[in-house]
Amino acid sequence: MKRLILIILISFSGLSLKAQPNLDSLWSIWNDQTQPDSSRLKAMDVFVSEGYLYSQPDSAFYYAQLQYKFAQSKGLKADMADALITQGISFDVRGEYAQALKYYQSSLDINEETGNDWGIASSLGNIAIVYVNQGKYLEALNHLQRSLKVFEEMPQPGGQVGHKSGIATTLNNIGNIYGSQGNYPKALENFLRSLKIREETGDESGIAFSLNNIGLIYKNQSDYPKALDYLQRSMQIYEESGDKWSIARLLSSIGLVYQNQDDYPKALSHYQHSLEISEEIEDKSGIAGSLNNIGVIYKNQSKIAQALDYHQRSLNIYEEIGDKSGIANLLNNIGMLYNKQKDHETALKWCDRGIEISESIGVIDIHKKSCKCLYEAYKALGIDKKALEYYEQMVTLRDSIFNENNTKKLTRLEMQYEFDKKEAATQAEQEKKDAIAVQELKRQKMARNGFIGGFAVVLLFAGVFFVQRNRIGKEKARSEVLLLNILPEETAHELKAKGRSDAKLIDQVSVLFTDFKGFTTLSEKVTPKELVKDLHECFSQFDNICGKYGIEKIKTIGDAYMAAGGLPSPNTTHAYDVVKAALEMAKVVESGKAKKIEKGLPFFEIRIGIHTGPVVAGIVGVKKFQYDIWGDTVNTASRMESAGKVGKVNVSQATYELLKNDLDFAFESRGRIEAKGKGKIEMYFVSSI
């Protein structure tokens, strides 16, 4: 049954092409009538899947038919479903998707009839792959979500629930669909969840899989150093396993990174190597992709005739296997070639076909390319109205992929993943220490039982007792510190006393938001390690400032920082405390900026917003809980930040009214400023006197 779950991966990163088995010995088992049915079916399964499935799919189909007939004669429905999957795969790898879908659906019907959860989830996943290859992403996502639900609820040995390998595989495939639609934060979220499971289970192939997919996300976001790092780490694993299918695709992915950096010789070398491997293993989709990539390089080198030849050969294969994404992409590429030759009328014909397909399948990157091709053609023909129409579409699509929010989300996701990874390692180390301590106690107990003298027993027990009490005391103190780092002191005491903490309405709280301008630009210029270091240093100083003024840090969200005064215990100085803290935060960032400029390094600039009003405060969740606040006051404070200016502290009318007579502050009225979702709001810049 192992093959069923692995095949879900085939459309994205492939399977290991294992060494040829001893087919003669397997055949002898197959034909030995004295063998038990289970042994014969296992021999058939190995014979087909390892001997022929990827190298000779037509032969695999023939032998899987024999396997199906044998299982049918014995009434073994699970094995019938298994054989149908194999037959489906034999069509899938050849790009004959309608036939593949027919066999996958038949397998699903049998598995649903027999209540075979594993078979149901696997069949749903395989059907999704066919839909992906046909560009039917909504249908694919629907089947993958159904498959994920089955895997998550699947009972496991020992009373556990959830099949980890199946969950990880399905998350990877869901991530690929989001990636094809340009939703890179959602794609990365799924890839990182999958990677975490693969690392927990030690699945090297799965780890390589996730690394490859994450690398492609960063390639699409133009973060080429990070993309190459992930792709090369993936390649190292696949080369060790000899997985030719995946190696071929990784070569193409790495080639794309070099192509996007205009290093055409390196890109071409990788594409040609990928083509050689794809032809060797008769992978039609891989051959078509490599031909297309080589054609793009020739186009960029102005070798138009060669480019057109490679693109046409690629298009022919994509049309043969029914790959809509591939077809749309090639139609656009050929259209762009005609634009380059100044044959804009012909370019329009190709790109009109391209945009029709790209709109139907919802692949943003290909749709954007169609718009670019049509814009250039109409502009050259002097049809300005149509040119403007497609230019505006192109910009909208581009901005939906490359925007500051996406970059922040990607950075936040990776930072959270690294944090969780370190936290898990720390926990594992502590569990290891605890296990050693338990073993030591057992050893000492055995030694104690061996003593004859009662005094020695008492002495040993006392020693163990005091050592353990001391250790428990230290752990308790450590837990106290950790709890107070996570929660306000009053809330922490309530949680310990009652086992829960009730949400509270606080009538007047001052909420502060900060956000960095230039964060996206900086993230493109420095390594993740340097970026995290800068954020850590800055936020550590913000934490100290919050402590100084007695205000509560609520959370950080990527490069944004949120804090509030007047909670959990209400007070009358919250507005003053928060504004003083904000002004000091602004000074910290300004000082850091000056040092960076002096060294010729990129720097942060900050906007800070404050609003005062009622909030609900309490603990979120039951695991990894967090103290948080809710209400319109929080939303308005966020708008104060986004409507502010760099280096300034922007406050609302409500905060101003509490502090307007305070001699420590000077206020500059800004009038009524438009705030997203709020209309026009009175705002003020505040500074120290």
C-alpha positions in Angstrom: 0.0 0.0 0.0 3.0 2.3 0.3 2.9 3.2 -3.4 -0.6 4.7 -3.1 0.4 7.6 -1.0 3.7 8.2 -2.7 2.0 8.6 -6.1 0.2 11.7 -4.8 3.6 13.4 -5.1 4.3 12.6 -8.7 3.1 15.7 -10.4 5.3 17.9 -8.3 8.5 16.3 -7.3 8.5 12.7 -8.4 9.4 9.3 -6.9 12.6 7.5 -6.5 13.3 5.2 -9.5 14.4 2.2 -7.5 16.9 -0.4 -8.7 15.5 -3.0 -11.0 14.2 -5.9 -8.9 15.0 -9.6 -9.6 12.0 -10.1 -11.9 12.7 -13.7 -12.6 12.4 -14.6 -8.9 9.3 -12.6 -8.5 7.8 -14.2 -11.6 8.4 -17.6 -10.1 6.5 -16.7 -6.9 3.7 -15.3 -9.0 3.3 -18.5 -11.0 3.8 -20.8 -8.0 0.3 -22.1 -7.3 1.3 -23.3 -3.9 2.0 -19.8 -2.7 -0.6 -18.1 -0.4 -2.7 -15.5 -2.2 -1.1 -12.7 -0.1 2.4 -13.6 -1.2 1.5 -13.9 -4.8 -0.3 -10.5 -4.8 2.7 -8.9 -3.1 5.0 -10.4 -5.8 2.7 -9.0 -8.5 2.7 -5.6 -6.8 6.5 -5.3 -6.6 6.9 -6.8 -10.1 4.7 -4.1 -11.6 5.5 -1.0 -9.5 9.2 -1.5 -9.2 9.9 -3.2 -12.5 7.8 -1.4 -15.0 5.7 1.4 -13.7 7.9 4.4 -14.5 10.3 2.9 -17.1 7.7 0.9 -19.2 4.2 2.2 -18.2 2.5 0.2 -21.0 3.9 -3.0 -19.7 2.9 -2.0 -16.2 -0.6 -1.6 -17.3 -0.6 -5.1 -18.9 0.7 -6.8 -15.7 -1.6 -4.7 -13.4 -4.5 -6.1 -15.4 -3.4 -9.6 -14.6 -3.1 -8.5 -10.9 -6.6 -7.1 -11.0 -8.1 -10.3 -12.5 -6.3 -12.5 -10.0 -7.6 -10.3 -7.1 -11.1 -10.3 -8.6 -11.1 -14.1 -8.8 -10.3 -14.3 -5.1 -12.7 -11.5 -4.1 -9.9 -9.3 -2.7 -11.3 -5.9 -3.2 -8.5 -3.9 -1.6 -6.1 -5.5 -4.0 -8.4 -4.8 -6.9 -8.4 -1.1 -6.0 -4.6 -1.2 -5.7 -4.3 -2.7 -9.2 -6.7 0.0 -10.6 -4.4 2.7 -9.1 -1.4 1.1 -10.8 -3.3 1.1 -14.1 -4.2 4.8 -13.6 -0.6 5.7 -12.9 0.5 4.0 -16.1 -1.7 6.4 -18.0 -0.9 9.4 -15.7 2.9 9.2 -16.3 2.2 9.1 -20.1 0.0 12.2 -19.9 -3.2 10.3 -20.8 -5.2 12.0 -18.1 -8.8 11.0 -19.2 -7.8 7.3 -18.9 -5.9 7.9 -15.7 -9.0 9.6 -14.2 -11.2 6.7 -15.2 -9.1 4.1 -13.3 -8.6 6.4 -10.2 -12.3 6.9 -9.9 -13.0 3.1 -10.2 -10.4 2.6 -7.4 -12.1 5.3 -5.3 -15.5 3.6 -5.8 -14.2 0.3 -4.4 -12.4 1.9 -1.5 -15.5 3.8 -0.5 -17.6 0.6 -0.8 -15.2 -1.2 1.6 -14.5 1.7 3.9 -10.8 1.6 3.2 -9.7 5.0 4.5 -6.1 4.7 3.1 -7.4 3.8 -0.3 -10.0 6.6 -0.2 -7.5 9.3 0.6 -5.0 8.0 -1.9 -7.5 7.8 -4.7 -8.8 11.3 -4.0 -5.2 12.6 -4.1 -4.5 10.9 -7.4 -7.7 12.3 -8.9 -6.6 15.7 -7.8 -3.3 15.3 -9.6 -5.1 14.7 -12.9 -7.2 17.8 -12.3 -4.0 19.8 -11.7 -2.4 18.6 -14.9 -5.6 19.6 -16.7 -5.5 23.1 -15.1 -8.7 22.4 -13.1 -7.5 23.8 -9.8 -10.8 24.2 -8.0 -11.7 20.6 -8.6 -8.1 19.6 -7.5 -8.2 21.6 -4.3 -11.6 20.1 -3.4 -10.3 16.6 -3.8 -7.1 17.3 -1.8 -9.1 18.9 1.0 -11.3 15.8 1.2 -8.1 13.6 1.1 -6.5 15.7 3.9 -9.6 15.3 6.1 -9.5 11.5 5.7 -5.7 11.4 6.5 -6.2 13.6 9.6 -9.0 11.4 11.0 -7.3 8.1 10.1 -6.8 5.9 13.2 -3.2 4.8 13.9 -1.6 2.1 16.0 -1.4 3.0 19.7 -4.7 4.9 19.7 -3.3 7.9 17.8 -5.2 9.7 15.1 -3.8 11.1 11.8 -1.5 9.6 9.2 1.5 11.9 9.2 3.0 10.9 5.8 -0.4 11.3 4.1 -1.0 14.6 5.7 2.4 15.9 4.8 2.0 14.8 1.2 -1.4 16.4 0.8 -0.3 19.7 2.4 2.5 19.8 -0.2 0.1 19.3 -3.1 -2.3 21.9 -1.7 0.6 24.3 -1.4 1.4 23.8 -5.1 -2.1 24.7 -6.1 -2.0 27.9 -4.1 1.5 28.7 -5.6 0.2 28.3 -9.1 -2.5 30.8 -8.3 0.0 33.3 -7.0 -1.0 33.0 -3.3 2.5 32.5 -2.1 2.0 33.1 1.6 -0.7 30.4 1.6 1.5 28.1 -0.4 4.5 28.6 1.9 2.3 28.0 5.0 1.3 24.5 3.6 4.9 23.7 2.5 6.3 24.6 6.0 3.7 22.5 7.7 4.6 19.6 5.5 8.3 20.1 6.0 7.8 20.1 9.8 6.1 16.7 9.6 8.7 15.3 7.3 11.5 16.4 9.6 9.7 14.8 12.6 9.3 11.5 10.8 12.8 11.6 9.2 11.4 11.2 5.7 14.4 12.4 3.5 12.5 12.2 0.2 9.6 14.2 1.7 12.1 16.8 3.1 13.6 17.2 -0.3 10.2 17.6 -1.7 9.2 20.4 0.6 12.6 22.1 0.2 12.1 22.1 -3.6 8.6 23.7 -3.3 9.8 26.3 -0.9 12.7 27.2 -3.2 10.2 27.7 -6.1 8.2 30.1 -3.9 11.3 32.3 -3.3 12.2 32.0 -7.0 8.8 33.4 -7.9 9.3 36.2 -5.4 12.7 37.0 -7.0 14.6 36.1 -3.8 17.2 34.2 -5.8 19.9 33.5 -3.1 17.3 31.9 -0.9 15.7 30.0 -3.8 19.0 28.5 -4.8 19.8 27.5 -1.2 16.5 25.5 -0.8 16.8 24.0 -4.3 20.4 22.9 -3.9 19.6 21.3 -0.5 16.8 19.4 -2.2 19.1 18.4 -5.1 21.6 16.9 -2.7 19.0 14.6 -1.2 17.7 13.5 -4.6 21.1 12.8 -6.0 21.9 10.6 -3.0 18.7 8.6 -3.7 19.2 8.5 -7.5 15.7 9.9 -8.1 16.0 10.9 -11.8 12.4 12.2 -12.1 13.0 14.8 -9.4 16.5 15.6 -10.4 15.3 16.5 -13.9 12.7 18.9 -12.5 15.1 20.4 -10.0 17.6 21.1 -12.8 14.8 23.0 -14.6 14.0 24.9 -11.4 17.6 25.9 -10.8 17.9 26.8 -14.5 15.0 29.2 -14.0 16.8 31.0 -11.1 19.9 31.5 -13.3 17.7 32.6 -16.2 15.9 35.2 -14.1 19.4 36.6 -13.2 20.3 36.7 -17.0 22.9 34.0 -16.6 21.9 32.3 -19.8 24.8 29.9 -20.2 24.2 28.3 -16.7 20.5 28.2 -17.3 20.9 26.5 -20.7 23.2 23.9 -19.3 20.7 23.0 -16.6 17.8 22.8 -19.0 19.7 20.6 -21.5 20.7 18.2 -18.7 17.1 18.1 -17.5 16.0 17.3 -21.1 18.4 14.4 -21.3 17.2 12.8 -18.1 13.5 13.4 -19.0 14.0 11.7 -22.4 15.9 8.9 -20.7 13.0 8.1 -18.4 10.4 8.9 -21.1 8.7 11.7 -19.0 6.6 13.6 -21.5 5.7 16.5 -19.2 9.4 16.9 -18.2 10.5 16.8 -21.9 7.9 19.5 -22.8 9.0 21.7 -19.9 12.7 21.5 -20.8 12.0 22.2 -24.5 10.0 25.3 -23.5 12.8 26.5 -21.2 15.5 26.0 -23.8 13.3 28.0 -26.3 13.0 30.9 -23.8 16.8 31.0 -23.6 17.2 31.1 -27.4 14.5 33.9 -27.5 16.5 35.9 -25.0 19.6 35.4 -27.1 17.6 36.6 -30.2 17.9 33.2 -31.9 14.3 33.4 -33.0 14.2 30.4 -35.4 15.6 28.0 -32.8 13.3 29.4 -30.1 10.2 28.9 -32.3 11.3 25.3 -33.1 11.7 24.4 -29.4 8.5 26.2 -28.4 6.4 24.4 -31.1 7.8 21.0 -30.1 6.9 21.7 -26.5 3.4 22.9 -27.4 2.8 19.7 -29.4 3.6 17.5 -26.4 1.5 19.6 -24.0 -1.5 19.4 -26.4 -0.9 15.7 -26.6 -1.1 15.2 -22.9 -3.8 17.8 -22.3 -1.8 20.1 -19.9 -3.7 23.4 -20.0 -1.1 25.3 -18.0 1.6 24.2 -20.4 -0.5 25.0 -23.5 -1.4 28.5 -22.3 2.2 29.2 -21.3 3.5 28.1 -24.8 0.9 30.1 -26.6 2.1 33.2 -24.8 5.7 32.4 -25.5 5.1 31.9 -29.2 3.1 35.1 -29.3 6.0 37.0 -27.6 8.4 35.6 -30.3 6.2 37.1 -33.0 6.1 40.4 -31.1 9.9 40.3 -31.1 9.8 39.9 -34.9 7.4 42.8 -35.1 4.7 40.5 -36.5 2.2 41.9 -34.0 -1.0 40.7 -35.8 0.2 37.1 -35.6 1.3 37.7 -31.9 -2.3 38.7 -31.1 -3.7 35.4 -32.5 -1.4 33.3 -30.3 -1.8 35.4 -27.1 -5.6 35.7 -27.5 -5.7 31.9 -27.3 -3.3 32.0 -24.3 -5.3 34.5 -22.3 -8.6 32.5 -22.9 -7.0 29.4 -21.3 -5.1 31.2 -18.6 -8.3 33.0 -17.4 -10.2 29.7 -17.4 -7.6 27.9 -15.2 -6.8 30.8 -12.9 -3.0 30.7 -13.0 -2.0 34.3 -12.3 1.5 34.1 -13.6 0.5 32.8 -17.0 -2.5 35.2 -17.1 -0.1 38.1 -16.4 2.2 36.9 -19.3 -0.9 36.9 -21.6 -1.7 40.5 -20.7 1.9 41.6 -21.3 2.0 40.0 -24.7 -1.3 41.6 -25.7 -0.3 45.0 -24.3 2.9 45.0 -26.3 1.1 43.9 -29.5 -1.7 46.5 -29.2 0.7 49.2 -28.3 2.9 48.5 -31.3 -0.2 48.5 -33.6 -1.3 51.9 -32.2 -4.6 50.5 -30.6 -4.0 52.5 -27.4 -7.4 51.8 -25.7 -6.8 48.0 -25.9 -3.2 48.4 -24.9 -4.2 50.4 -21.8 -6.8 47.8 -20.9 -4.2 44.9 -20.9 -1.6 47.1 -19.2 -3.9 47.8 -16.3 -4.7 44.1 -16.0 -1.0 43.2 -16.1 -0.2 45.7 -13.3 -3.1 44.4 -11.1 -2.0 40.8 -11.5 1.6 41.7 -10.8 0.8 43.6 -7.7 -1.3 40.7 -6.4 1.9 38.6 -6.4 4.6 41.1 -5.6 3.4 43.3 -2.7 4.7 44.3 0.7 2.0 42.2 2.5 3.1 39.1 0.7 6.7 39.7 1.5 5.9 40.3 5.2 3.8 37.2 5.4 6.5 35.1 3.8 9.1 36.4 6.2 6.8 36.0 9.2 6.0 32.4 8.3 9.7 31.5 7.9 10.6 33.2 11.2 7.7 31.4 13.0 8.9 28.0 11.5 12.5 28.6 12.7 11.2 29.6 16.1 9.0 26.5 16.4 11.9 24.4 15.3 14.2 25.8 18.0 11.4 25.5 20.6 10.9 21.8 19.6 14.6 21.1 19.9 14.7 22.7 23.3 11.7 20.7 24.5 13.3 17.5 23.1 16.5 18.2 25.0 14.6 18.8 28.2 12.6 15.6 27.7 15.9 13.8 27.2 17.3 15.2 30.4 14.1 14.2 32.3 14.3 10.6 30.9 17.9 10.4 32.1 16.8 11.6 35.5 14.1 9.0 35.7 16.6 6.3 34.8 18.9 7.5 37.4 16.2 7.4 40.0 15.4 3.8 39.0 19.0 2.8 39.3 19.3 4.4 42.7 16.1 2.7 43.8 17.5 -0.7 42.7 20.8 0.1 44.6 18.8 1.1 47.6 16.9 -2.2 47.6 20.1 -4.1 47.6 21.4 -2.5 50.9 20.9 -4.4 54.1 21.5 -1.5 56.5 18.3 0.5 57.2 20.3 3.6 57.8 21.9 3.5 54.4 18.5 3.1 52.8 17.2 6.2 54.7 20.3 8.2 53.8 20.1 7.3 50.1 16.3 8.1 50.0 16.9 11.5 51.6 19.7 12.3 49.1 17.4 11.4 46.2 14.6 13.4 47.7 16.6 16.5 48.2 18.1 16.3 44.7 14.7 15.9 43.1 13.1 18.6 45.3 15.9 20.9 44.3 15.5 20.1 40.6 11.7 20.4 40.8 12.1 23.8 42.5 14.4 25.0 39.8 12.0 23.8 37.1 9.1 25.5 38.9 11.0 28.8 39.0 11.9 28.5 35.4 8.2 27.9 34.5 7.2 30.9 36.6 9.6 33.1 34.6 8.4 31.7 31.3 4.8 32.2 32.2 5.4 35.8 33.2 7.2 36.4 29.9 4.1 35.2 28.1 1.3 36.7 30.2 0.7 39.8 32.4 1.4 38.9 36.1 -2.2 39.3 37.2 -3.4 37.0 34.3 -0.7 34.4 35.0 -1.7 34.2 38.7 -5.4 33.9 37.7 -4.5 31.1 35.3 -2.5 29.2 37.9 -5.3 29.6 40.5 -8.3 28.8 38.4 -6.8 26.9 35.4 -8.3 29.5 33.2 -8.5 33.3 32.7 -11.7 35.1 32.0 -11.9 37.7 29.2 -12.4 41.3 30.6 -13.9 44.5 29.2 -11.6 47.4 30.0 -13.2 50.8 29.4 -10.2 52.8 28.5 -6.9 51.5 27.1 -4.3 53.2 24.9 -3.1 50.9 22.1 0.1 51.4 20.2 1.1 50.0 16.7 4.4 50.3 15.0 5.4 49.3 11.5 8.6 49.6 9.5 8.8 51.4 6.1 11.4 49.9 3.8 11.0 46.4 5.4 10.4 44.8 2.0 13.4 46.5 0.4 15.6 45.6 3.3 14.4 41.9 3.2 15.6 41.8 -0.5 19.1 43.2 0.4 20.1 41.3 3.5 20.1 37.6 4.5 17.2 36.2 6.7 19.7 35.9 9.6 20.7 39.5 9.4 17.0 40.6 9.0 16.0 38.6 12.1 19.0 40.0 14.0 18.0 43.6 13.3 14.4 42.9 14.2 15.4 41.2 17.4 17.7 44.0 18.5 15.0 46.6 17.8 12.2 44.7 19.4 14.3 44.0 22.5 14.8 47.7 23.0 11.0 48.2 22.5 10.4 45.5 25.2 12.7 47.4 27.6 10.8 50.6 26.9 7.5 49.0 27.6 8.9 47.7 30.9 10.1 51.1 31.8 6.7 52.7 31.3 4.6 49.8 32.7 2.8 49.1 29.5 2.0 45.6 28.2 3.6 44.2 25.0 0.8 42.3 23.3 2.5 40.7 20.3 4.7 41.1 17.2 3.3 40.3 13.8 6.2 40.1 11.3 7.8 43.5 11.5 4.8 45.1 13.4 4.9 45.6 17.2 1.8 46.0 19.3 1.5 47.2 22.9 -1.1 48.7 25.2 -1.3 50.7 28.4 -4.0 50.5 31.1 -4.3 46.7 31.3 -4.7 44.2 32.7 -5.2 46.5 35.7 -6.9 49.8 34.6 -5.0 53.0 35.4 -5.3 56.8 34.6 -1.8 57.2 33.2 -2.0 54.8 30.2 -2.2 57.5 27.5 0.8 59.4 28.9 2.8 56.2 29.4 2.1 54.9 25.8 2.9 58.2 24.1 6.2 58.5 26.1 7.1 55.0 25.1 6.2 55.6 21.4 8.5 58.7 21.3 11.4 56.7 22.8 10.8 53.9 20.2 10.9 56.4 17.4 14.3 57.7 18.8 15.7 54.1 18.9 14.9 53.6 15.3 16.2 57.0 14.2 19.5 56.3 16.1 19.7 52.9 14.4 19.1 54.5 11.0 21.9 57.0 11.5 24.4 54.2 12.4 23.3 52.2 9.3 23.7 55.3 7.0 27.2 55.9 8.4 28.2 52.4 7.4 26.4 52.5 4.1 23.9 49.8 5.1 20.1 49.6 4.4 18.0 50.8 7.3 14.5 50.7 8.9 12.2 53.7 9.2 9.2 53.6 11.5 5.6 54.8 11.7 3.8 54.7 15.0 0.1 55.1 15.7 -1.9 55.4 19.0 -5.6 55.3 19.8 -7.5 55.2 23.1 -10.8 53.4 23.8 -12.4 50.3 25.2 -11.1 46.7 24.5 -11.8 43.2 25.5 -8.6 41.4 26.9 -8.0 37.8 27.6 -6.1 34.6 26.7 -6.3 33.1 23.2 -6.5 29.3 22.8 -5.7 26.4 25.1 -2.2 25.5 23.7 0.6 28.0 23.2 -1.9 30.5 24.6 -1.4 34.2 24.2 -2.7 37.3 25.9 -4.5 39.4 23.3 -7.0 42.3 23.0 -9.9 42.8 20.6 -12.3 45.6 19.6 -12.6 48.6 17.3 -10.0 50.4 19.4 -7.4 48.0 18.1 -8.5 48.5 14.5 -8.4 52.3 14.9 -4.9 52.2 16.4 -3.8 50.2 13.4 -5.2 52.9 11.1 -3.4 55.6 13.1 -0.2 53.8 12.2 -0.9 53.2 8.5 -2.1 56.8 8.1 0.9 58.2 9.8 4.3 59.4 8.4 7.8 58.1 8.8 9.5 59.0 12.0 6.3 60.5 13.5 3.9 59.4 16.3 0.3 59.8 15.0 -2.5 59.9 17.6 -6.3 60.0 17.5 -8.6 62.6 18.8 -9.4 60.4 21.8 -5.7 60.2 22.8 -5.2 63.9 22.1 -8.1 64.9 24.4 -6.5 63.1 27.4 -3.1 64.8 26.9 -3.7 68.1 25.2 -3.0 70.1 28.4 0.1 68.1 29.3 3.2 70.3 29.3 5.5 67.4 28.2 3.9 67.2 24.8 3.4 69.4 21.7 0.6 68.5 19.2 0.3 69.3 15.5 -3.2 69.0 14.1 -3.4 67.2 10.8 -7.1 67.8 10.3 -9.4 65.0 9.2 -7.4 62.2 7.4 -8.9 59.3 5.4 -8.4 56.0 7.2 -9.1 52.7 5.5 -12.5 51.4 6.5 -13.0 54.3 8.9 -13.7 57.3 6.8 -12.1 60.6 7.8 -10.7 60.8 11.4 -9.1 63.7 13.3 -5.4 63.0 13.8 -2.4 64.7 15.5 1.3 64.4 15.4 2.8 64.4 18.9 6.3 65.3 19.9 8.2 65.9 23.2 8.8 69.4 24.5 
